[in-house]
């Protein structure tokens, strides 16, 4: 049996493979809009989904994707699994490989996803960890392609990230290194992204730069994006973070400095009035609802690509 392909980081797939997934996602989206979305790629097969973190968009979009490909989603709260009672990950991986066609997992520790993938004979898909959120950024890139020049036009964009240097920015850094687009990011002192991920991205793409001023980072950007200031797991730091992130809100004044026709993205859930204003979320520049929908389409395309047809 050939080694499975996984999607734990953007670097697990080549630029050509990622472009193929995005192109296929656009086709699937068009077919679904015309009511022709029932397929049999996963007919008679199941995908297991593990969750140790809260989820709305990830769970619903993946369950819909699996169903619309003809498969069945098996959803397991991580706390209900033997995994959390000390079963070796290698045992879990080998058993699941004999039951299901893929594993989708939303978990804290990315190292455990890597270990699961190492021992699996089936694809493992990262549905969010503390380090990365690759399915979200894949959906974001489909949204950018739709609004700004197609898949081939992604390379020509200037993406601006404002806010925390957590899993979303880590993933944007890797995406910028793979696709070659300019990435300008601004984070408060003490909230920079992972040093290794940042250094590697900057070495591979000189257009990846940190700016001390959010307004300077946003100047001329074609895409402006952000996330909540206190991500899952950091809720107890919320009040301190609100103070530390003062001045890092995406508002109308900041968007006015971006390029004409710039697109606003947010992975959601948002906290209007904190990291972004309602005025921006509800503006014509906002693509957040398309962005959320596009999670479904890129995940369908990803499952088609990673899970071999019978």
Secondary structure, DSSP 4 states (H G I P E B T S, - for coil): -PPPP-BSSGGGS-HHHHHHHHHHHHHHHHHHHTT-----TTTT-EEEEEESS--SHHHHHHHHHHHHTT-EEEEEEGGGSGGGGT--HHHHHHHHTTT-SEEEEE-S-HHHHHHHHHH-SSEEEES--SS--HHHHHHHHHHHHHHTTTGGGGGG-EEEEES--SHHHHHHHHHHHHH--EEEEE--TT----HHHHHHHHHH-TTEEE-S-HHHHHTT-SEEEE--SS-TT-GGGHHHHHHHTTT--B-HHHHHTS-TT-EEEE-S---BTTTB-HHHHTSTTB-HHHHHHHHHHHHHHHHHHHS---
